[in-house]
Amino acid sequence: MLTSKQMRFQVQLTSLFATKIWLRRYKHTQGCFILSTSESQHINYSHRPCVFLFSLSVSFDHFQILRAIGKGSFGKHGLQVCIVQKTDSRKMYAMKYMNKQKCIERDEVRNVLRELQVMQRLQHPFLVNLCLFRGLTQTLSARRFSFQDEEDLFMVVDLLLGGDLRFHLQQNVHFKEETVKLYLCELALALCYLQREHIIHRDIKPDNILLDEHAVCVVGHVHIADFNVATVLKDSEKATSMAGTKPYMAPEVFESQADAGPGYSYGVDWWSLGITAYELLQGSRPYEIRSSTTAAEAINTIHGQHVSFSSAWSDGIVALIRRLLMKDPENRPSRLSDIQKDPYLADVNWDAVLEKSVPPGFVPNKGRLNCDPTFELEEMILESKPLHKKKKRLAKSRNKHSKPLPTHMQASLDTLTEDFMVFNREKMKQQRLASESPAANKRQDGRHNMVTRR
């Protein structure tokens, strides 16, 4: 008669042996795999034989909801952000989710799908990236997922607990010039990467810049988030629609709306970077532009208002911000090389910046949650379908006949469900590497040079 401890140990050995059999057979299969009962009978059981089922798909059931931490780009349109823990690895992530019906009712389908389309092709140290999941062992393919259920669309991204720069500004944090200088360099590297991918973010602002917070490495580095209004340019084409947040929009964006101008390109993100740098140092923006300001009024403000700079700032950073806020995009820095040539940044080790080995001057408080605590209260009290009750709610709805949606709404919902893809990041990466030249074995350093991968 085996003791309970011996039985637990034997069950662990059984699971390990079954996993090895599964891994051998997985090499010749795709997707879900079931270890057959006949194979499991080769294992020396002291109890009833069982069947092992493994699946590589990720769904809501694989996560434990910990708490709500904010609202995403569509916060007023139903998108929420919460901290989740993956049940198998116990690792924590940020999960962005949006109700499908609200998405359709408020005509946000295009923006949601655009964000997914853009994010699935990106991976950079200074971006908030879609997260990586692995299978049972490191030998299985790495995958990055978005997924959906009957109610919501989900994207699982990097969890950055340092908070966004807007939160810290609201907490009256005074960012020192050296800190802002490092932020400028890190964000410049991110914008350069986006430009190589032919992407304009169009919404660079403190709200969309998150700080990392990690117990092991140096903390406080910046990451660009929220790609819902980003656009992809082809060849030499220009964007023409007015998208983003008005106080951070470049004058050519307003002009394309007010005067049917020629459009705009990557330079608009560098203007927004200049506005953001000014605000971090000053605590306020250089131009009095609000969300209610018309395009014509914004153009008059930008061209007519004098921008003042604090006497406490160095001549170098004043000159750099002035360049970033050049009204003519032809004279404004719009490439990493333009920034690197600036005398103020002559002492920057760009390789060290890219490797995150330069310590930031501001470190988020690790002893607190760096976000507005009312987000969780709102999710629990005001949200009609709170996430923490989803599993029980879906189980109940599946057991009863639900009221059908209007025909047009159901058609839109079916289209959204089909278009919101559950994708395999690793397959995309392999296809991309296979299509590239031998240069695929190299990467770019902080100075835009090619260095061999190790």
N, C-alpha and C positions, 0 to 999 in steps of 0.2 A: 504494500500500500504506500503510494507516494504522498509525501507531505505537501501542503499547499505551496510552500516555497519551491519545492522540486517541480511541481506541476507548472508554476509560473515560468520557471527557467526553461522547461521543456517547450512551453508554448512560444517563448521567445526564439528558441532555436528553430522551431518549426516555421515560424514566420520568416526568419532569416533564410532558411533553406528554400522556402517557397519563393521568396524574392529573387534568389539566384536563378532558379528555374525560369521565372518570369523574365528576368533580364536577358537570358540566353535566347528565349523565344521572341522577345521584343525586337531583336535585331531584324527579324523577318516579318514584322507586323507593323501596323500603323494605328494610331488612336487608342481606343479602349482595348483592354486585353483581359481575358478570363483564364485563370489557371484551372484546367479541367479536373474533375473529380478523380479520373483515372490516374493522372500524374500525382495528385495529392496523396493517393494511396501508397506511394512508394515511401512516404514519410512515416516514421515510427511514432504513431499516436498512442497516447495512453487514455485518450478520450475520443469523442465522436469526431469523425473526419469532417472537414469544412472546405468551402470553396472560397478562394481569394479573388476579389475583384478590384482592379486598379483602373483609374481613369486619369488621363492627362488634361482634361478640361477643367477650367476653374469657374466656379459659380459663387453666388452669394453665400451658399451653405458652407463654403470653405473658410469663412471669416467670422470672427466674433466682433461685434460692434462695441467699442469702448466709450467713445463720447463724440459729440459734435464739436467742431472747432471753427467753423466759419461757413461763409457763403462764397461760392465761386463767382465767375464773371456774370452768370445769369442769376445771382442771388435773389433779386426781386422777381425773377421769373421761375424760381423753383429749384435751382441747382444748390445743393448743399455739399459740405465737406465734413467728413468725420474720420476719426482715428479707428483703424481696424487692426485686428491681430489674426494672422493666418493660423488656422487651428493646428496644422501639422508642424510647421517650422517655428511657431510662436513669434515670428518676426512681425513688426508693426509697419503699417503703411498708411497712406492717406487715400481715402476712397471718395471720389467725386460721383455724385449720383443726381439724376434728374428725372422727374416723373414724365413719362411718355405723353400722357394726355395733355399736361400743361405745356409741354414742349410744342405740341401741335397747335394748341389753342392760341399760344402767343407767338406763333410763327418763328420759332427758334431752331427748327430742324436743321436748316442750312448751316447755322453757326456751330451747332453741336457736332455735326458730321465733319465740318471743316476742321474743328479742333482735333478730332480723332485722326483725320487724314494727315494733318501736319505732324502731330506728335508721334505717330507710328514710324516716321522716317528719321526722327531726331535722337541723338544721344550725345550729350556734352556735359562737362563738369559743372558748368554754370547755367544749366537749364533744369527745370523740374521735369524729370523723365518718367515715362511710363515704366512700371516696375517689372523686375525680372523674377520669374518663378522657375524653380527646377523640379524635376521629378523626384523619384525615390532616392536616387544617388546622383553624384556629380557626372556620371556617365551618360545621363539622359539629356536630351536637348533642353536648352534654356528657352523659356517662352515669356513673352510680354503680352498681357491680356487686357482687353476690354470685354465686357459681357453684358447680358441683359436678362431680365425676367419679364413676367407679364406686366409689371407696373413701371419699372425703372430701367434707365440706361446707366451703366457703371464704367468708370475708368479708375484704375488703381495706379497711383503715382508715388513718387518718392515722398516720404514723410520728413518734413523739415520743421522741427519744433522750435526754431529760433524766432518764429513770427515774421510778419512782413514789415517792411520799413514804415508803412503808414501807422501800424500799431505803435511802433517805437516813437515816431514823431508825436503821436497823440499822448504818449507817456512822458513827453517833454525831454526826450533824450537829446543831448547836444552832441552831434557827430563832429568829431575833430577833423581837421583838414586832411591829415594823413589817412584817416579811415575812408573818407570820401574819395581820396586819390586812388586807393586800392579798389574801391567799388567801381570807379570809372574804368580801371584797367580790366577787371574781371568781366564787367558788362561789355566792354569793347571786344573782348575775345569772344563772348557769346554772340554779339551782333555780327561779328566777322563770320562766325560759323553759320549763322542763319543766312547771311548774304551768299555764302558759297552754296547753300541749299536753295537759293532763289526765293527766300522767305522774308517778307516784311512783317514784323510783329504787330505794329500799329497801335500798341497800347502799353508802351513802356511808362511806368509810373510807380511810385512807392508801394502802392497796393499790390502790384504784381511782381514784386521783388522780395523773395523769401530768404531768410537766413537759416543756415544749417545749425544743428545743435546735436553734438555727438560726444559721448563721454570719453572717447579714446583719442580722436584726432583733434587738430586745431579747429575751433568752431568760429562761426560768424561770417562765413563766405556767402556771397549773394548768388541767387538762382532766379532766372526769369520764369514766370509761370503764366498760365492762362493764354492759350493760343486761339481763342474763339473768334477773334476778328482778324487773325493773321491771314495773309494772302500770299499766293505763290505767283511769281512773275515768270513769264516765258521770254527768253532772249532779252530783247531791249524794250519790251512793252512797259507801259506805266499803269499804275492803278489810278482810278478816278473817283471811286465812291468815298464818301465821308464816313470814316469808321474810326472808333477809338474814344478817348475821353478828351473833351474840348480843351481844358486848360493845358493839355500836353501835346496838342496837335500843332504840327508845323504850319506856317502860313500858306504853303502851296496846297495843303489839304483843304483849307477854307477857300482858297482861290479856285480850286477845281469845282467846288460846289457853287460859289457865288458868281463867278465869271466864266464858267465852263472852260477853265484853264486847261493846259496841256496834260495835267495829271502829275503824279509824283512817284518817287522811287524810294530806294533804301535810305536816303538822307533824312526821311521823316523820323526814323527811329533814333538817329543821332541828335536831332533837335530835342526829342523827348528826353534823351539822356542828359542833355544840357539843362533842361528845366528841372529834372529830378535832382541833379547834382546841386543846383542852386537852392532848391527847397531843403535838401538835407543840411546844407550849411546855414541857411538863413531862417528856416522854420516856416517860410511862406514862399509862394511862387512869384516869379518876376513880373508876370502880367495879370491884370485883373480880368480874367476870363472865367465864366461860370458855365454850367451845363445849359442854362437858359440863354446864353449869349448867341446871337445869330452869326452866321458866317461873315456877313458884311461888317458887323460890329467888331468881331474878333480881328479881322484884317486891319481895321482902323486902329484898334488898340495896339496891335503888334508894331505897326509902322509909326504910330504916334506917341507911344508911351516910352519914356526914358527909363532904362533899367539901371538901378543903383546897386553898387557893390560895397560890402562892408570894408572898412579900412583895416579890419583885423585879418582879412584874407591876404594871402601872398599874391604878388604880382603874377606869379606863374599860373595859379589856378584861375585867377580873374581872366587872364588872357585866353586860357583854354575854354572856359565857359563862354566867353565872348565869341570864340570861333564856332562853338557848337550851336550858338544862337544867331548865327549869320542868317539873315532873312533870305538871301539868295542861295538856293541849294547848291549852285555851282561853286560857290565859295566856302561852303560848309564842309567840314570833314565828313566823309561817308565811307571810308575804308579804314581798316586797322592800320595800314601803313601811314595814313594821314595823321593818325593819333600818335603813333610811335615816333614820328619825326618832331613832335612838339617838344620844345626845350624843357618844359616842366616835367616831362616824363622821361628825360634822357637817362636818369639813373635807375630806371625800372628794369628788373630782371624778368623778362616776359616768360621765360621758361619756368621760373620759380612761381610766378603768378598762376600759370596754367596748371602746375602740379599742386597748387594750394599749399605751398610751403612758406608763403609769406603770411605771418600772423596778422589778423585784422585788429584794428585798434579798439573795436567794440565787440564785446562778447555777450550774447544774450544770457539772461539769468536762467540757470539750469534748475533752480529751485521752484520755478513757477511755470504755468502754462502761458506762453506768450501770445495770447489771443483774448478776444472779448468773451468773458464767461457767460454772457447772456445768450450766445448762440445755442448752447445746449438747452437752456431753458425754453427758448423759442421753438426748438425742434420738438421738445417733449409736449409743450402746451399748445402752441399755435398750429403746428403741422397736422393736417387732417389724416395723413397716413405716415406716422413716424416710423423710422427705419427699424428701431429696436423691437417693434411689434410685427414686422413684416412676415416672418416665418409662420406665426400663428394665423395672421390675417390671410395669407395665401392658401394655407392648408384649409381654412374654412371656406374660402371662395371657390376652391376646386371641388368642393363637395356639394355645392349648390348651384343652381342655374342663375347666372348673373344677367342683369338687364342689358340687352344689346345696345351698342352705341349707334348713333345716326350713321347712315350709309357712308357719307363723305368722311366722317371722322374715322370709321373703321378702315376705310381704304387708305387714308393717310397713315394710320397706325400700322397697317400691314406693310406699307412701303418703308416706314421708318424701321420697323423690326428687321426687314430684309437688308436695308442699307447699313444698319449699325453692325459692323462686322466684328466677329470674334476672330482675331488674327494671331498668327504665329510669327512673332518678331524674328525668331531665329531663322526661319525659312526665308524671310525677306533679306536678312543679312547675308545668308549664303548665296542667294540669287544675285545680290548686288556685288559681292566679292567675285563671283564667277564671271560676271559681265565686265569687270574692270580689268585693266591692264596689269602687268607685274607691279605697278605702283601701288596696288592694293596691299602689298606687304609693307607699306610705309605709312607713316602718319605725319601730320604737320605739327611743328612745335609752335611755341608762342610767337615766334618771329616769322611765321608763315613759311618756314623752311621745311624740307622733307627729311625726316629721320627714319632709319630702319626700325621696324617693330622688333622687340625682343621677345 
